């Protein structure tokens, strides 16, 4: 059972918003006293995914949840856009899909930085990505 | 020195020294690359040291800007060394599969300058 203690919703409409997402995630993991490696991992993943939302989705939202699973604190981030979607998800997640803006690296790379990763995408409707990073005990 | 960007470029003998302390957004990144390349031409530089000890996060976007800058400098005959990468940044980049191959690195500014001293004879 995962409890959510706080939620931060941010719009991603322009490049400055990527910085804002990054800063908010940094604030949360600093408050929760994540170790510096776990903090860098989730901040970087958030940055990659926020940029994907902007570049491939056109715009979208990031919802940052401060979560607790009974023993560990964590941060869960949900990115959503109504962009063109991803036609070949396995290929993108294998990192082999490199557009000039390098969506493959961003998605495949951020997946390796987090503890939980979920990607839902429908062509013509949009993309939803949820990532969770738990504080090391 | 040329400074329409937010990142100062210092000259140290035949070497240019750049320390990145601010978030590299699109506009800043482009100005940074233009400033560095212009400075290389003006100053007849043979070495470029880019210090990133001030960055606690380097995503693939920033990594690409840094790698690109190194390749641009190389085309102009200038060797680049990236110095000061934090442990968290190194771990994160490798885990993402973006190890910045082809970019020469050194632990800190001292080592970076020493490395350039080997690559480029001092004038």
gemmi code that builds the backbone of each chain (N, CA, C; Angstrom):
import gemmi

chains = {
    "A": [
        ("UNK", (0.850, -1.207, 0.000), (0.000, 0.000, 0.000), (0.879, 1.248, 0.000)),
        ("UNK", (0.674, 2.074, -0.951), (1.490, 3.291, -1.060), (0.639, 4.511, -0.707)),
        ("UNK", (1.116, 5.255, 0.282), (0.422, 6.489, 0.658), (1.076, 7.693, 0.003)),
        ("UNK", (0.250, 8.621, -0.440), (0.764, 9.849, -1.036), (0.628, 10.967, -0.010)),
        ("UNK", (1.744, 11.580, 0.370), (1.671, 12.624, 1.401), (1.610, 14.028, 0.814)),
        ("UNK", (2.062, 14.188, -0.412), (1.974, 15.509, -1.044), (2.046, 15.341, -2.550)),
        ("UNK", (1.385, 16.221, -3.259), (1.372, 16.162, -4.721), (1.672, 17.546, -5.294)),
        ("UNK", (2.522, 17.573, -6.292), (2.853, 18.829, -6.971), (2.558, 18.649, -8.457)),
        ("UNK", (1.693, 19.497, -9.001), (1.380, 19.413, -10.426), (2.047, 20.567, -11.168)),
        ("UNK", (2.778, 20.241, -12.196), (3.449, 21.277, -12.980), (3.118, 21.111, -14.457)),
        ("UNK", (2.901, 22.230, -15.115), (2.689, 22.187, -16.563), (4.047, 22.214, -17.267)),
        ("UNK", (4.109, 21.551, -18.405), (5.321, 21.597, -19.218), (4.943, 22.179, -20.576)),
        ("UNK", (5.159, 23.484, -20.716), (4.801, 24.172, -21.961), (6.017, 24.728, -22.686)),
        ("UNK", (7.098, 24.943, -21.932), (8.296, 25.506, -22.549), (9.522, 25.042, -21.781)),
        ("UNK", (10.692, 25.410, -22.307), (11.913, 24.833, -21.773), (12.126, 25.156, -20.289)),
        ("UNK", (11.752, 26.368, -19.873), (11.921, 26.738, -18.463), (11.164, 25.784, -17.535)),
        ("UNK", (10.094, 25.200, -18.051), (9.303, 24.284, -17.225), (10.065, 22.994, -16.906)),
        ("UNK", (10.988, 22.617, -17.794), (11.829, 21.441, -17.521), (12.695, 21.735, -16.299)),
        ("UNK", (13.235, 22.947, -16.258), (14.051, 23.371, -15.113), (13.196, 23.364, -13.852)),
        ("UNK", (11.950, 23.810, -13.971), (11.054, 23.862, -12.810), (10.751, 22.457, -12.278)),
        ("UNK", (10.535, 21.506, -13.187), (10.279, 20.113, -12.774), (11.499, 19.569, -12.030)),
        ("UNK", (12.655, 19.806, -12.626), (13.908, 19.342, -12.024), (14.083, 19.910, -10.613)),
        ("UNK", (13.819, 21.214, -10.493), (13.994, 21.872, -9.186), (13.025, 21.331, -8.151)),
        ("UNK", (11.779, 21.073, -8.580), (10.801, 20.581, -7.617), (11.175, 19.177, -7.143)),
        ("UNK", (11.642, 18.347, -8.077), (12.072, 16.990, -7.696), (13.280, 17.074, -6.762)),
        ("UNK", (14.186, 17.990, -7.086), (15.375, 18.162, -6.224), (14.943, 18.569, -4.814)),
        ("UNK", (13.998, 19.508, -4.705), (13.500, 19.944, -3.398), (12.939, 18.765, -2.609)),
        ("UNK", (12.148, 17.925, -3.288), (11.506, 16.794, -2.608), (12.541, 15.801, -2.101)),
        ("UNK", (13.503, 15.425, -2.961), (14.466, 14.401, -2.522), (15.440, 14.950, -1.476)),
        ("UNK", (15.656, 16.263, -1.508), (16.495, 16.856, -0.452), (15.751, 16.852, 0.880)),
        ("UNK", (14.462, 17.192, 0.820), (13.631, 17.179, 2.019), (13.566, 15.769, 2.618)),
        ("UNK", (13.463, 14.772, 1.740), (13.364, 13.370, 2.189), (14.723, 12.747, 2.453)),
        ("UNK", (15.774, 13.551, 2.278), (17.142, 13.104, 2.559), (17.565, 11.848, 1.787)),
        ("UNK", (17.264, 11.832, 0.483), (17.794, 10.779, -0.387), (19.319, 10.906, -0.418)),
        ("UNK", (20.027, 9.778, -0.603), (21.474, 9.890, -0.786), (21.740, 10.554, -2.139)),
        ("UNK", (22.941, 11.097, -2.304), (23.201, 11.953, -3.462), (23.124, 11.199, -4.788)),
        ("UNK", (23.429, 9.883, -4.786), (23.371, 9.107, -6.031), (21.920, 8.858, -6.452)),
        ("UNK", (21.091, 8.487, -5.480), (19.674, 8.276, -5.786), (19.028, 9.596, -6.199)),
        ("UNK", (19.439, 10.680, -5.537), (18.896, 12.001, -5.869), (19.262, 12.377, -7.302)),
        ("UNK", (20.534, 12.208, -7.658), (20.969, 12.550, -9.021), (20.222, 11.698, -10.040)),
        ("UNK", (19.991, 10.415, -9.703), (19.318, 9.514, -10.645), (17.894, 9.993, -10.938)),
        ("UNK", (17.117, 10.306, -9.899), (15.718, 10.668, -10.150), (15.610, 12.088, -10.730)),
        ("UNK", (16.496, 12.980, -10.327), (16.473, 14.332, -10.901), (16.792, 14.263, -12.401)),
        ("UNK", (17.778, 13.425, -12.749), (18.157, 13.298, -14.152), (17.040, 12.637, -14.961)),
        ("UNK", (16.437, 11.574, -14.391), (15.327, 10.911, -15.086), (14.177, 11.896, -15.310)),
        ("UNK", (13.889, 12.714, -14.295), (12.811, 13.704, -14.409), (13.125, 14.699, -15.526)),
        ("UNK", (14.374, 15.078, -15.618), (14.791, 16.023, -16.648), (14.626, 15.422, -18.049)),
        ("UNK", (15.044, 14.162, -18.201), (14.910, 13.475, -19.495), (13.438, 13.372, -19.899)),
        ("UNK", (12.599, 12.958, -18.938), (11.200, 12.701, -19.262), (10.426, 14.000, -19.486)),
        ("UNK", (10.794, 15.053, -18.740), (10.146, 16.354, -18.955), (10.501, 16.876, -20.356)),
        ("UNK", (11.737, 16.657, -20.760), (12.141, 17.113, -22.100), (11.413, 16.310, -23.179)),
        ("UNK", (11.257, 14.999, -22.951), (10.485, 14.182, -23.897), (9.056, 14.698, -24.024)),
        ("UNK", (8.454, 15.020, -22.865), (7.074, 15.516, -22.872), (6.972, 16.773, -23.727)),
        ("UNK", (7.946, 17.663, -23.574), (7.922, 18.916, -24.325), (8.237, 18.687, -25.805)),
        ("UNK", (9.315, 17.951, -26.078), (9.792, 17.832, -27.456), (8.895, 16.914, -28.287)),
        ("UNK", (8.471, 15.779, -27.716), (7.693, 14.820, -28.492), (6.194, 14.977, -28.291)),
        ("UNK", (5.802, 15.429, -27.098), (4.383, 15.589, -26.826), (3.874, 16.986, -27.191)),
        ("UNK", (4.801, 17.932, -27.341), (4.413, 19.317, -27.621), (4.252, 20.081, -26.322)),
        ("UNK", (3.485, 19.508, -25.406), (3.356, 20.032, -24.043), (2.707, 18.939, -23.212)),
        ("UNK", (2.567, 19.209, -21.915), (1.959, 18.188, -21.054), (2.079, 18.578, -19.607)),
        ("UNK", (2.021, 17.562, -18.733), (2.092, 17.840, -17.304), (3.041, 16.856, -16.615)),
        ("UNK", (3.561, 17.306, -15.477), (4.313, 16.425, -14.586), (3.634, 16.483, -13.233)),
        ("UNK", (3.296, 15.322, -12.682), (2.702, 15.261, -11.349), (3.680, 14.535, -10.436)),
        ("UNK", (4.152, 15.263, -9.439), (5.178, 14.716, -8.537), (4.516, 14.354, -7.214)),
        ("UNK", (4.544, 13.061, -6.869), (3.957, 12.603, -5.604), (5.062, 12.239, -4.621)),
        ("UNK", (4.903, 12.719, -3.400), (5.766, 12.244, -2.324), (5.070, 11.023, -1.748)),
        ("UNK", (5.707, 9.859, -1.826), (5.027, 8.613, -1.455), (5.747, 7.903, -0.310)),
        ("UNK", (4.990, 6.999, 0.336), (5.527, 6.224, 1.453), (4.899, 4.839, 1.377)),
        ("UNK", (5.709, 3.771, 1.400), (5.151, 2.424, 1.225), (5.074, 1.649, 2.536)),
        ("UNK", (5.173, 2.352, 3.671), (5.129, 1.680, 4.968), (6.500, 1.594, 5.604)),
        ("UNK", (7.545, 1.498, 4.746), (8.895, 1.469, 5.310), (9.836, 2.478, 4.641)),
        ("UNK", (9.522, 2.836, 3.410), (10.430, 3.728, 2.684), (9.700, 4.953, 2.141)),
        ("UNK", (10.422, 6.057, 2.121), (9.916, 7.238, 1.424), (10.349, 7.137, -0.033)),
        ("UNK", (9.559, 7.716, -0.886), (9.918, 7.692, -2.302), (9.333, 8.880, -3.027)),
        ("UNK", (9.698, 9.003, -4.284), (9.092, 10.034, -5.120), (8.607, 9.367, -6.402)),
        ("UNK", (7.369, 9.681, -6.756), (6.770, 9.104, -7.958), (6.382, 10.248, -8.890)),
        ("UNK", (6.759, 10.140, -10.122), (6.474, 11.228, -11.065), (5.720, 10.671, -12.265)),
        ("UNK", (4.639, 11.352, -12.582), (3.769, 10.933, -13.681), (3.801, 12.012, -14.760)),
        ("UNK", (4.248, 11.637, -15.948), (4.297, 12.576, -17.080), (3.204, 12.199, -18.063)),
        ("UNK", (2.492, 13.192, -18.530), (1.421, 12.908, -19.476), (1.405, 13.953, -20.586)),
        ("UNK", (1.276, 13.469, -21.812), (1.095, 14.415, -22.923), (0.043, 13.872, -23.880)),
        ("UNK", (-0.471, 14.744, -24.719), (-1.472, 14.345, -25.714), (-0.861, 14.442, -27.108)),
        ("UNK", (0.405, 14.082, -27.196), (1.132, 14.171, -28.462), (0.874, 12.979, -29.366)),
        ("UNK", (1.738, 12.772, -30.352), (1.523, 11.738, -31.375), (1.674, 10.297, -30.870)),
        ("UNK", (2.256, 10.111, -29.676), (2.440, 8.756, -29.168), (3.668, 8.079, -29.780)),
        ("UNK", (3.960, 6.884, -29.251), (5.159, 6.164, -29.695), (4.737, 4.912, -30.451)),
        ("UNK", (5.069, 4.805, -31.738), (4.632, 3.668, -32.538), (5.284, 2.339, -32.127)),
        ("UNK", (6.557, 2.361, -31.785), (7.277, 1.113, -31.508), (7.946, 1.184, -30.135)),
        ("UNK", (7.157, 0.882, -29.085), (7.646, 1.039, -27.713), (8.850, 0.140, -27.402)),
        ("UNK", (8.808, -1.160, -27.755), (9.975, -2.006, -27.437), (11.276, -1.450, -28.025)),
        ("UNK", (11.169, -0.943, -29.236), (12.367, -0.409, -29.886), (12.876, 0.831, -29.157)),
        ("UNK", (11.940, 1.684, -28.749), (12.335, 2.891, -28.014), (12.984, 2.515, -26.681)),
        ("UNK", (12.389, 1.528, -26.003), (12.929, 1.154, -24.687), (14.254, 0.419, -24.800)),
        ("UNK", (14.519, -0.173, -25.960), (15.813, -0.816, -26.169), (16.888, 0.237, -26.433)),
        ("UNK", (16.447, 1.482, -26.614), (17.406, 2.570, -26.830), (17.863, 2.653, -28.277)),
        ("UNK", (17.251, 1.830, -29.140), (17.710, 1.798, -30.526), (17.034, 2.833, -31.405)),
        ("UNK", (16.107, 3.555, -30.822), (15.312, 4.508, -31.598), (15.893, 5.885, -31.376)),
        ("UNK", (16.773, 6.290, -32.240), (17.373, 7.597, -31.992), (16.956, 8.584, -33.062)),
        ("UNK", (16.001, 9.396, -32.694), (15.645, 10.526, -33.531), (16.701, 11.584, -33.291)),
        ("UNK", (16.619, 12.678, -34.001), (17.650, 13.704, -33.830), (17.600, 14.292, -32.412)),
        ("UNK", (16.438, 14.187, -31.788), (16.334, 14.680, -30.411), (16.509, 13.544, -29.409)),
        ("UNK", (16.741, 12.352, -29.964), (17.157, 11.257, -29.115), (16.165, 10.865, -28.024)),
        ("UNK", (14.935, 10.547, -28.454), (13.925, 10.091, -27.513), (14.329, 8.760, -26.896)),
        ("UNK", (14.951, 7.885, -27.728), (15.322, 6.557, -27.262), (16.225, 6.612, -26.050)),
        ("UNK", (17.260, 7.405, -26.154), (18.191, 7.528, -25.038), (17.492, 8.029, -23.796)),
        ("UNK", (16.628, 9.012, -23.948), (15.944, 9.604, -22.805), (15.068, 8.600, -22.085)),
        ("UNK", (14.254, 7.871, -22.826), (13.338, 6.906, -22.208), (14.081, 5.682, -21.684)),
        ("UNK", (14.918, 5.094, -22.530), (15.660, 3.904, -22.113), (16.604, 4.255, -20.965)),
        ("UNK", (17.221, 5.420, -21.055), (18.157, 5.860, -20.022), (17.466, 6.114, -18.699)),
        ("UNK", (16.331, 6.802, -18.729), (15.674, 7.111, -17.458), (15.115, 5.848, -16.818)),
        ("UNK", (14.724, 4.875, -17.655), (14.239, 3.607, -17.103), (15.317, 2.949, -16.234)),
        ("UNK", (16.573, 3.071, -16.659), (17.664, 2.437, -15.908), (18.012, 3.205, -14.622)),
        ("UNK", (17.477, 4.410, -14.486), (17.821, 5.235, -13.312), (16.821, 5.098, -12.176)),
        ("UNK", (15.670, 4.471, -12.456), (14.601, 4.461, -11.454), (14.313, 3.037, -10.987)),
        ("UNK", (13.502, 2.901, -9.919), (13.163, 1.576, -9.397), (11.939, 1.002, -10.099)),
        ("UNK", (11.004, 1.868, -10.448), (9.802, 1.408, -11.145), (9.551, 2.309, -12.350)),
        ("UNK", (9.136, 1.690, -13.451), (8.962, 2.443, -14.691), (7.764, 1.878, -15.432)),
        ("UNK", (6.855, 2.739, -15.816), (5.714, 2.290, -16.610), (5.481, 3.253, -17.762)),
        ("UNK", (5.326, 2.691, -18.946), (5.119, 3.520, -20.139), (3.862, 3.060, -20.852)),
        ("UNK", (2.942, 3.991, -21.055), (1.733, 3.700, -21.820), (1.665, 4.730, -22.935)),
        ("UNK", (1.499, 4.255, -24.157), (1.451, 5.201, -25.249), (0.503, 4.698, -26.322)),
        ("UNK", (-0.322, 5.582, -26.813), (-1.238, 5.227, -27.891), (-1.008, 6.197, -29.038)),
        ("UNK", (-0.738, 5.636, -30.210), (-0.475, 6.488, -31.369), (-1.685, 7.369, -31.642)),
        ("UNK", (-1.438, 8.659, -31.773), (-2.504, 9.613, -32.045), (-3.186, 10.129, -30.790)),
        ("UNK", (-2.868, 9.542, -29.631), (-3.537, 9.988, -28.397), (-2.612, 10.542, -27.334)),
        ("UNK", (-1.408, 9.989, -27.274), (-0.483, 10.543, -26.287), (0.303, 9.493, -25.528)),
        ("UNK", (1.099, 9.988, -24.587), (2.024, 9.126, -23.856), (1.938, 9.420, -22.357)),
        ("UNK", (1.980, 8.352, -21.556), (2.003, 8.488, -20.097), (3.187, 7.685, -19.572)),
        ("UNK", (4.012, 8.331, -18.788), (5.156, 7.645, -18.196), (5.113, 7.862, -16.687)),
        ("UNK", (5.245, 6.781, -15.922), (5.305, 6.898, -14.465), (6.607, 6.281, -13.977)),
        ("UNK", (7.351, 7.035, -13.195), (8.599, 6.508, -12.622), (8.574, 6.693, -11.099)),
        ("UNK", (9.190, 5.741, -10.399), (9.268, 5.838, -8.939), (10.699, 5.554, -8.501)),
        ("UNK", (11.179, 6.349, -7.579), (12.500, 6.106, -6.980), (12.303, 6.062, -5.470)),
        ("UNK", (12.803, 4.966, -4.846), (12.684, 4.820, -3.396), (13.981, 5.223, -2.729)),
        ("UNK", (13.837, 5.813, -1.579), (15.015, 6.154, -0.780), (15.645, 4.864, -0.285)),
        ("UNK", (16.968, 4.787, -0.384), (17.663, 3.581, 0.103), (17.633, 3.560, 1.623)),
        ("UNK", (17.328, 2.370, 2.180), (17.241, 2.277, 3.646), (18.631, 2.111, 4.252)),
    ],
    "B": [
        ("UNK", (36.561, 39.330, -22.682), (36.350, 38.352, -23.753), (34.873, 38.272, -24.097)),
        ("UNK", (34.595, 37.771, -25.267), (33.217, 37.642, -25.737), (32.307, 37.082, -24.647)),
        ("UNK", (31.213, 37.744, -24.392), (30.429, 37.299, -23.249), (28.949, 37.642, -23.365)),
        ("UNK", (28.359, 37.304, -24.509), (26.912, 37.523, -24.567), (26.176, 36.364, -23.908)),
        ("UNK", (26.900, 35.286, -23.650), (26.301, 34.178, -22.902), (26.524, 34.398, -21.426)),
        ("UNK", (26.059, 33.438, -20.619), (26.146, 33.605, -19.168), (27.400, 32.945, -18.606)),
        ("UNK", (28.220, 32.363, -19.505), (29.354, 31.580, -19.035), (30.677, 32.247, -19.412)),
        ("UNK", (31.431, 32.708, -18.417), (32.680, 33.403, -18.709), (33.742, 32.452, -19.275)),
        ("UNK", (34.541, 32.979, -20.184), (35.610, 32.190, -20.795), (36.940, 32.846, -20.428)),
        ("UNK", (37.796, 32.103, -19.756), (39.072, 32.649, -19.295), (40.210, 32.086, -20.121)),
        ("UNK", (41.273, 32.878, -20.276), (42.425, 32.402, -21.018), (43.579, 32.127, -20.063)),
        ("UNK", (44.218, 30.984, -20.256), (45.330, 30.587, -19.413), (46.415, 30.090, -20.365)),
        ("UNK", (47.360, 30.984, -20.742), (48.358, 30.616, -21.748), (47.659, 30.242, -23.042)),
        ("UNK", (48.009, 29.092, -23.622), (47.394, 28.678, -24.893), (46.054, 27.971, -24.688)),
        ("UNK", (45.572, 27.997, -23.449), (44.376, 27.224, -23.115), (43.216, 28.126, -22.721)),
        ("UNK", (42.036, 27.750, -23.149), (40.825, 28.444, -22.698), (40.209, 27.630, -21.565)),
        ("UNK", (39.721, 28.358, -20.573), (39.130, 27.710, -19.416), (37.690, 28.182, -19.255)),
        ("UNK", (36.788, 27.220, -19.234), (35.372, 27.527, -19.087), (34.839, 26.741, -17.899)),
        ("UNK", (34.183, 27.416, -16.980), (33.591, 26.723, -15.849), (32.081, 26.921, -15.898)),
        ("UNK", (31.370, 25.825, -16.062), (29.910, 25.927, -16.201), (29.261, 25.852, -14.825)),
        ("UNK", (28.621, 26.932, -14.442), (28.028, 27.017, -13.104), (26.513, 27.206, -13.179)),
        ("UNK", (26.005, 27.378, -14.404), (24.573, 27.661, -14.539), (23.895, 26.533, -15.313)),
        ("UNK", (22.583, 26.485, -15.221), (21.804, 25.514, -15.983), (22.009, 25.786, -17.471)),
        ("UNK", (22.365, 24.759, -18.228), (22.554, 24.918, -19.668), (21.215, 24.767, -20.389)),
        ("UNK", (20.480, 25.859, -20.515), (19.243, 25.786, -21.288), (19.583, 25.974, -22.757)),
        ("UNK", (18.595, 25.784, -23.628), (18.850, 25.900, -25.073), (19.573, 27.181, -25.443)),
        ("UNK", (19.031, 28.323, -24.989), (19.591, 29.622, -25.385), (21.012, 29.775, -24.843)),
        ("UNK", (21.206, 29.378, -23.589), (22.529, 29.488, -22.968), (23.519, 28.562, -23.677)),
        ("UNK", (23.052, 27.352, -24.004), (23.922, 26.354, -24.625), (24.435, 26.837, -25.979)),
        ("UNK", (23.542, 27.399, -26.775), (23.960, 27.870, -28.097), (24.929, 29.028, -27.993)),
        ("UNK", (24.644, 29.962, -27.089), (25.538, 31.108, -26.882), (26.895, 30.615, -26.382)),
        ("UNK", (26.865, 29.623, -25.503), (28.091, 29.042, -24.953), (28.963, 28.480, -26.074)),
        ("UNK", (28.342, 27.683, -26.955), (29.122, 27.097, -28.054), (29.676, 28.173, -28.973)),
        ("UNK", (28.859, 29.159, -29.300), (29.316, 30.231, -30.189), (30.457, 31.008, -29.550)),
        ("UNK", (30.317, 31.312, -28.257), (31.353, 32.070, -27.541), (32.681, 31.315, -27.516)),
        ("UNK", (32.605, 30.021, -27.221), (33.823, 29.207, -27.127), (34.533, 29.167, -28.479)),
        ("UNK", (33.761, 28.918, -29.545), (34.383, 28.787, -30.869), (34.970, 30.119, -31.331)),
        ("UNK", (34.269, 31.214, -31.041), (34.775, 32.536, -31.402), (36.060, 32.834, -30.647)),
        ("UNK", (36.066, 32.463, -29.364), (37.254, 32.709, -28.538), (38.440, 31.887, -29.042)),
        ("UNK", (38.174, 30.663, -29.469), (39.249, 29.811, -29.999), (39.877, 30.480, -31.217)),
        ("UNK", (39.040, 30.992, -32.103), (39.562, 31.631, -33.317), (40.357, 32.888, -32.985)),
        ("UNK", (39.783, 33.735, -32.129), (40.412, 35.017, -31.781), (41.743, 34.835, -31.085)),
        ("UNK", (41.794, 33.850, -30.192), (42.952, 33.726, -29.314), (43.979, 32.716, -29.807)),
        ("UNK", (43.695, 32.043, -30.909), (44.633, 31.036, -31.387), (44.879, 29.950, -30.360)),
        ("UNK", (43.790, 29.553, -29.735), (43.883, 28.570, -28.658), (44.181, 27.169, -29.188)),
        ("UNK", (44.904, 26.374, -28.407), (45.112, 24.983, -28.806), (44.498, 24.005, -27.808)),
        ("UNK", (44.037, 24.527, -26.673), (43.432, 23.640, -25.682), (42.217, 24.284, -25.043)),
        ("UNK", (41.258, 23.435, -24.677), (40.042, 23.923, -24.020), (39.746, 23.024, -22.830)),
        ("UNK", (39.618, 23.648, -21.664), (39.249, 22.882, -20.473), (37.843, 23.308, -20.052)),
        ("UNK", (36.943, 22.344, -19.966), (35.572, 22.644, -19.543), (35.355, 22.019, -18.162)),
        ("UNK", (35.155, 22.886, -17.182), (34.963, 22.435, -15.803), (33.474, 22.315, -15.499)),
        ("UNK", (33.044, 21.112, -15.094), (31.621, 20.924, -14.777), (31.424, 20.538, -13.309)),
        ("UNK", (32.393, 20.941, -12.459), (32.264, 20.595, -11.035), (31.072, 21.296, -10.387)),
        ("UNK", (30.574, 22.338, -11.033), (29.419, 23.052, -10.487), (28.090, 22.420, -10.867)),
        ("UNK", (28.113, 21.368, -11.675), (26.852, 20.760, -12.111), (26.552, 19.501, -11.310)),
        ("UNK", (25.411, 19.505, -10.595), (25.052, 18.305, -9.825), (24.167, 17.378, -10.642)),
        ("UNK", (23.828, 17.817, -11.855), (23.035, 16.979, -12.735), (23.436, 17.222, -14.175)),
        ("UNK", (23.733, 16.160, -14.901), (24.004, 16.278, -16.335), (23.109, 15.260, -17.037)),
        ("UNK", (22.087, 15.739, -17.715), (21.224, 14.816, -18.449), (21.792, 14.637, -19.864)),
        ("UNK", (21.122, 13.820, -20.690), (21.705, 13.539, -22.010), (21.712, 14.794, -22.883)),
        ("UNK", (20.810, 15.718, -22.599), (20.803, 16.972, -23.357), (22.081, 17.771, -23.091)),
        ("UNK", (22.396, 17.961, -21.817), (23.599, 18.716, -21.449), (24.857, 17.963, -21.903)),
        ("UNK", (24.830, 16.618, -21.723), (25.980, 15.812, -22.139), (26.231, 15.966, -23.633)),
        ("UNK", (25.144, 16.009, -24.390), (25.278, 16.155, -25.849), (25.869, 17.513, -26.210)),
        ("UNK", (25.413, 18.565, -25.504), (25.954, 19.908, -25.753), (27.467, 19.919, -25.485)),
        ("UNK", (27.869, 19.292, -24.388), (29.293, 19.270, -24.023), (30.104, 18.485, -25.050)),
        ("UNK", (29.582, 17.310, -25.442), (30.294, 16.477, -26.415), (30.395, 17.188, -27.762)),
        ("UNK", (29.301, 17.832, -28.149), (29.281, 18.591, -29.413), (30.316, 19.699, -29.407)),
        ("UNK", (30.386, 20.404, -28.285), (31.330, 21.519, -28.176), (32.762, 21.011, -28.364)),
        ("UNK", (33.046, 19.852, -27.766), (34.364, 19.239, -27.915), (34.662, 18.896, -29.372)),
        ("UNK", (33.652, 18.366, -30.062), (33.857, 18.007, -31.475), (34.034, 19.257, -32.331)),
        ("UNK", (33.285, 20.304, -32.019), (33.419, 21.567, -32.762), (34.820, 22.137, -32.578)),
        ("UNK", (35.298, 22.138, -31.314), (36.630, 22.658, -31.014), (37.690, 21.839, -31.744)),
        ("UNK", (37.455, 20.524, -31.805), (38.415, 19.629, -32.463), (38.559, 19.975, -33.943)),
        ("UNK", (37.433, 20.311, -34.564), (37.476, 20.689, -35.984), (38.328, 21.938, -36.194)),
        ("UNK", (38.440, 22.746, -35.137), (39.252, 23.965, -35.233), (40.665, 23.736, -34.702)),
        ("UNK", (40.990, 22.481, -34.443), (42.357, 22.157, -34.031), (42.619, 22.308, -32.547)),
        ("UNK", (41.551, 22.379, -31.767), (41.705, 22.553, -30.320), (41.287, 21.283, -29.570)),
        ("UNK", (42.160, 20.832, -28.684), (41.867, 19.640, -27.889), (41.056, 20.035, -26.654)),
        ("UNK", (40.028, 19.257, -26.336), (39.165, 19.566, -25.194), (39.314, 18.520, -24.093)),
        ("UNK", (39.351, 19.009, -22.857), (39.309, 18.102, -21.710), (38.172, 18.534, -20.795)),
        ("UNK", (37.328, 17.570, -20.445), (36.225, 17.827, -19.525), (36.711, 17.469, -18.127)),
        ("UNK", (36.601, 18.404, -17.195), (37.111, 18.120, -15.850), (36.049, 18.376, -14.780)),
        ("UNK", (36.240, 17.733, -13.630), (35.407, 18.030, -12.460), (34.074, 17.321, -12.424)),
        ("UNK", (33.929, 16.246, -13.200), (32.644, 15.549, -13.159), (32.438, 14.908, -11.787)),
        ("UNK", (31.289, 15.177, -11.194), (30.999, 14.622, -9.878), (30.694, 13.123, -9.973)),
        ("UNK", (30.951, 12.381, -8.883), (30.700, 10.932, -8.892), (29.262, 10.588, -9.278)),
        ("UNK", (28.309, 11.360, -8.753), (26.890, 11.077, -9.041), (26.588, 11.248, -10.523)),
        ("UNK", (27.243, 12.237, -11.115), (27.012, 12.518, -12.538), (27.607, 11.397, -13.393)),
        ("UNK", (28.826, 10.958, -13.043), (29.468, 9.866, -13.786), (28.613, 8.602, -13.702)),
        ("UNK", (28.135, 8.290, -12.497), (27.323, 7.084, -12.299), (26.042, 7.156, -13.118)),
        ("UNK", (25.408, 8.317, -13.096), (24.129, 8.485, -13.785), (24.299, 8.373, -15.308)),
        ("UNK", (25.315, 9.017, -15.849), (25.519, 8.994, -17.299), (25.812, 7.578, -17.795)),
        ("UNK", (26.657, 6.858, -17.071), (27.000, 5.492, -17.498), (25.782, 4.590, -17.403)),
        ("UNK", (25.022, 4.729, -16.317), (23.828, 3.898, -16.157), (22.830, 4.163, -17.289)),
        ("UNK", (22.777, 5.402, -17.747), (21.863, 5.728, -18.841), (22.374, 5.230, -20.189)),
        ("UNK", (23.640, 4.791, -20.217), (24.200, 4.345, -21.484), (24.795, 5.483, -22.286)),
        ("UNK", (25.078, 6.589, -21.595), (25.643, 7.748, -22.292), (26.978, 8.087, -21.637)),
        ("UNK", (28.006, 7.364, -22.029), (29.292, 7.493, -21.343), (30.195, 8.547, -21.964)),
        ("UNK", (29.678, 9.294, -22.934), (30.438, 10.374, -23.577), (31.755, 9.884, -24.167)),
        ("UNK", (31.688, 8.754, -24.878), (32.889, 8.236, -25.528), (33.478, 9.289, -26.471)),
        ("UNK", (34.784, 9.294, -26.536), (35.448, 10.239, -27.437), (35.781, 11.555, -26.767)),
        ("UNK", (35.273, 11.759, -25.554), (35.579, 12.985, -24.834), (36.684, 12.698, -23.821)),
        ("UNK", (37.744, 13.483, -23.912), (38.842, 13.302, -22.966), (38.428, 13.918, -21.622)),
        ("UNK", (38.698, 13.212, -20.533), (38.307, 13.728, -19.218), (39.492, 13.675, -18.256)),
        ("UNK", (39.415, 14.488, -17.216), (40.396, 14.443, -16.129), (39.661, 14.756, -14.839)),
        ("UNK", (40.271, 14.346, -13.717), (39.602, 14.499, -12.431), (39.293, 15.962, -12.102)),
        ("UNK", (40.318, 16.803, -12.241), (40.102, 18.203, -11.879), (40.889, 19.118, -12.826)),
        ("UNK", (40.841, 20.402, -12.527), (41.468, 21.402, -13.390), (42.973, 21.161, -13.545)),
        ("UNK", (43.627, 20.870, -12.448), (45.067, 20.604, -12.463), (45.417, 19.472, -13.425)),
        ("UNK", (44.707, 18.351, -13.248), (44.956, 17.184, -14.092), (44.603, 17.468, -15.549)),
        ("UNK", (43.559, 18.253, -15.730), (43.137, 18.595, -17.094), (44.201, 19.397, -17.816)),
        ("UNK", (44.766, 20.373, -17.129), (45.820, 21.207, -17.726), (47.054, 20.361, -17.991)),
        ("UNK", (47.370, 19.461, -17.069), (48.527, 18.572, -17.250), (48.313, 17.689, -18.477)),
        ("UNK", (47.095, 17.198, -18.632), (46.773, 16.333, -19.774), (46.946, 17.099, -21.087)),
        ("UNK", (46.479, 18.328, -21.118), (46.633, 19.141, -22.327), (48.105, 19.422, -22.590)),
        ("UNK", (48.871, 19.563, -21.521), (50.306, 19.793, -21.661), (50.972, 18.660, -22.408)),
        ("UNK", (50.422, 17.442, -22.231), (50.968, 16.292, -22.954), (50.531, 16.301, -24.407)),
        ("UNK", (49.246, 16.657, -24.591), (48.680, 16.589, -25.934), (49.178, 17.728, -26.806)),
        ("UNK", (49.209, 18.923, -26.216), (49.574, 20.119, -26.966), (50.822, 20.740, -26.350)),
        ("UNK", (51.925, 20.746, -27.060), (53.118, 21.364, -26.497), (52.881, 22.850, -26.238)),
        ("UNK", (53.325, 23.320, -25.106), (53.183, 24.754, -24.781), (53.982, 25.584, -25.750)),
        ("UNK", (53.438, 26.733, -26.083), (54.156, 27.616, -27.013), (55.261, 28.360, -26.301)),
    ],
}
model = gemmi.Model(1)
for chain_id, residues in chains.items():
    chain = gemmi.Chain(chain_id)
    for i, (resn, *xyz) in enumerate(residues, 1):
        res = gemmi.Residue()
        res.name, res.seqid = resn, gemmi.SeqId(i, " ")
        for name, pos in zip(("N", "CA", "C"), xyz):
            atom = gemmi.Atom()
            atom.name, atom.element = name, gemmi.Element(name[0])
            atom.pos, atom.b_iso = gemmi.Position(*pos), 0.0
            res.add_atom(atom)
        chain.add_residue(res)
    model.add_chain(chain)
structure = gemmi.Structure()
structure.add_model(model)
structure.setup_entities()
